[in-house]
Amino acid sequence: MKKYLLAAVLLFVASAITFAQHKKPNLNIVFIGNSITQGVQLANPATEAPPATAVAYLQKQKNLDTVSFSNQGHSGYTTLDFLPGTGTFAKVEEAASAFTNKDALLIFSIKLGTNDSAIHGPHGAPVSPEDYQKNLKTIADKLLADFPKAVIIFQHPLWYSPNTYNGAKYLQEGLSRLQSYVPMIDALVKAYASTNPKQVFVGDTKAFAYFEKNHLTDLIPENGKQGTFYLHPNKKGAEALGEFWGTAINKIIKRYFK
């Protein structure tokens, strides 16, 4: 009798462990962004860019199982470059369809705005706050139409120094415009809460202030037309940004699977 009881207990425990393991979600993440997402100027973007460091952080979290990702960051790109109908958007959708685990939760992490905010240079710049929001909605609507079970996370854009002026002209005007995009992101997510509940979220909101405070240690000093400017994360900064994104994504995942 004791043997049967022990066997039953062991079977129950094994089943409980298996069930708990299966409850851990698998994630497929497509990171959409510009040069910051791409990881320009880093020695090894494949492992050092913010998407890679975000996934490295997520893979350490006990509540998650496997995490696969695709870095769809493109230097100099604006929201216009990612609109449906563009080759860039097609590549984003190809990346989303290419993941082997079709049962994993598909996430699109979007961090755009830096190039939109420029005074001139990048495609379409300067992009008004209203058009910026309109473009994000157009991108999100098409992704949700083509991937109905996907989750979209809008990461807040990052600080750059107000003298930023390389091939494109940003300066204080651009930085102020970039900051005006933040409430547009938040309002867009709020609108999706009624039309697409539990599908569209605000991600990181802390990195802007972090890089403003720590730009001397976490951003690369670059020579520009108005002196040394700070825009792109160095290896330390990319690790920090990845953790900001990873923390935000996991917080959303915990709410999603609650």
Disulfide bonds with the S-S distance in Angstrom:
none
